[in-house]
Amino acid sequence: MKIICIGRNYAEHAKELNNAIPTEPVFFMKPDTALLKDGEAFYYPDFTKDLHHEIEIVLKISKVGKHIKQEFAHKYYDEIGLGIDFTARDLQTKAKEKGLPWEKAKAFDGSAPIGKFVSKNLFTELSDISFELKINDESKQIGNTKDLLFSFDQIIAYVSQFVTLKVGDLIFTGTPEGVGPVNIGDKLQGYIKNELFLEFEVK
Ligand code: ZN
């Protein structure tokens, strides 16, 4: 399986990092070795001094597809969950300055913790899902999918022009504003509509 991540998909987050608001989706990938599941602890890597959290709604692909039309995109994912797109912001900033790829900053082992997934049919409106990241019980990021620049269906249509989507692939749909550093000892908790979906510690 592969992990596809959408960058700059919330305008307020693009602005907080001084990035232009994109006119088409920006995407990058993480390998399967980036996954961290079942509440396993995340170990702070020694190659960064500025590891940032990015809480994101994650889609799970349920059907193989390429060149998917937007009107059929909803048939290609069946479950929704939460993940953290961990980012070594210091490495990413250097890479961006030089126009280099982001993999060192984004694709390292454990950089994609995910929590539980539920059927997307549990949500009456996919374009109105609120979610939140708390660190040590303090709210750090609050988002709602109504603020997405590119909807779930638009993302799937766009990405599948370039990359075949396979069953089990995950799509991280972008982070709202409020990204910031995590530290050793932090406890992260992710909520969708006030229900706990994701929980782990940084060691
Ligand atoms: Zn992200």
Boltz pocket constraint, residues with backbone or C-beta under 6 A from the ligand:
constraints:
  - pocket:
      binder: B
      contacts: [[A, 5], [A, 6], [A, 7], [A, 54], [A, 56], [A, 85], [A, 172], [A, 174], [A, 175]]
      max_distance: 6.0
